[in-house]
Amino acid sequence: MRKMAESEEEVDVLVQRVVKDIANAFRRNPNIDEIGLIPCLEAKYNRSPIVLLENKLGIESWCVKLLLPCVHSKLVLYRQRKLWLDRDALTDLTCTLLLLNPDFTTAWNVRRWVFQKGIQEICLPNSRNNVYSGLVSTEQMYRIIQDEMAVCSAAAGRYPSNYNAWSHRIWILQHVAKCNLKILLDELSNTKYWVSTHVSDHSGFHYRQFLLKSVAGNSRSAAVANAGMFVRKSSNKDHCASLPTHMKEEGASVETHTIDVPLMIEEEMELCTDLIESYPGHEALWSHRRCVFYLWHCWNRERLQVPLDSSIRSDGTMDNVAMATAGGHSSRGMDVDGVADAAKQGYTQEIKRLKRGPSLDLHSLLEEHRFIDAILASCTNLEQARFATAYRKWLDTVIGQ
């Protein structure tokens, strides 16, 4: 490849090789966090124009003008049913195309179709009736998701506010990962650095809001083995029943953990505080803080009202886990001052006090107002002051009612 390919046949061979090299680069290192062009007017050496150095992927600029029209044309022909491509070829083709044109909706749609077929092909057969049960092994699922998230991150980094990439990432979590708690928590950890370096990108913060809502929404009865973040060990054996089926079938550890939602939300609010103070004047940060605080407000209000009724035991006491969840603090049981008649299943005095008492907010309205006052007192950025004032108004009209 000492000179640039000229004939159509040479171009096609070259493109196939480059597409395969890009796909192999992502398979070798799913943690690629930066993609850039290497200035090079022509192919001077008989080597691949794809360079992978640690977490950085470089593409020699001379081959881009050959790649983009060729892969685009192939995908269009495939969609028009004028060209047949197998699953692996489609995966590699869309990966390359999304690196060159990260906001190409058709490529994302085709990639979803490819994923659905791929999951069907690797489903585990049911040993009893020899039919497919729709289960994917944990190792296979994690590998598939890791590869796909790498492509999504690369596309999001190359195109600002790439909602197609982030929406595809959510689709993978919903339809492939089935909102597995460990994967949700891993994603929270993995995307923290990304949003910290893209403080104006609403789409990245919207993705984190999806993760937070998904974890909080499933936290009451969910358990996860070895999640590693925002977790507490649980001695309640009944929680094992809520482990994902594929984990139980593969002999996952029965030691489970309950999700500490208050801690998770507190850390997200701390992230918001750090970014707002470090990067003043970015609306995406204030919008994210508003969503996180509202999530805490709704979660705490729901846990203090609705679950209390259903967590009363037949002996009139309250389930320890439910008590801890409602308060958002220690997982040990709370002492109650008197137990009602079991036949009447009445409320204890402690339960009545909890139901009519104030919520145990980690981030109360008073604390948020103090944060706003501190921002305004030292603020020299007009946009920052405007966003802080708007946030205070929202707190008073929406939360403070």
PyMOL commands that set and color helices and strands:
alter all, ss='L'
color gray80, all
select helices_A, chain A and resi 8-28+61-79+87-100+105-121+138-158+163-175+181-190+192-196+202-217+237-242+245-249+261-278+283-310+320-327+349-356+365-377+382-399
alter helices_A, ss='H'
color red, helices_A
select strands_A, chain A and resi 34-38+50-53+56-60+124-125+132-135+231-233+257-259
alter strands_A, ss='S'
color yellow, strands_A
deselect
rebuild
show_as cartoon
